[in-house]
Amino acid sequence: MRMLFIALVLGLTALPASPQLASRPLKMPKLRAGERCPVSKGSHETVPDVSYIFCAKCLWFGSSPVNFAWAYRHGDGDDALFDLHKVPHDRSGYSAKTPWVARFDFSGPILVRGRQIDGNGKLRFSAVGPKLSDKFELTAPNNGAPDQWSFWPADMSIPHPGCYAIPIDTSIGSEVIVFRADDHY
């Protein structure tokens, strides 16, 4: 009962985000052998600096209405390059804290999936407890204040270094974020 309450408070859904989102095919960039990872650019201006959003000052990836950040970035630029060296690692992969947000004026289902585009690794996600899933299903808004952004603290499990793509599907469209994760920057 407590986990169900936590899931409802965080805006997690027990059912698929929506049949329309679940039926969308994964549209991933293709990499040829030797081709560089086409990493996305992030911004510090995307998300407001408010106390209820962990890592609000981080570099955020994605355009509205949904964004995510990763505290284990490499370098000072705005490229999606992530350093796995300090990320906790177990037999299922590297477990990185990844906060997610949705704009205050967005309402609806969100479906996040991901996989490696230069290999066969699958990204896995978790927001409540240690259980990992191939899909991350959210519903916005997840708070009662009409002027607050929705916020979800989460983990992303990355199986090994590589180039990864994360399609983010919402009722108003889809976006793909590409990042490079490495353990020897």
ABEGO torsion letter per residue (X at the ends): XAAAAAAAAAGBBABBABAAAAABBBBBBBBBBGBBBBBBBBBAAABBBBAABBGAABBBBEBOABBBBBABBBEABABBBBBAAABBBBAAEBBBBBBBBBBAABBEBBBBBBBBAABABBBBBBABEABBBABBBBBOBABABAABBBBBBBBBBBABBEBBBBBBBBAAEBBBBBBBBBAAX
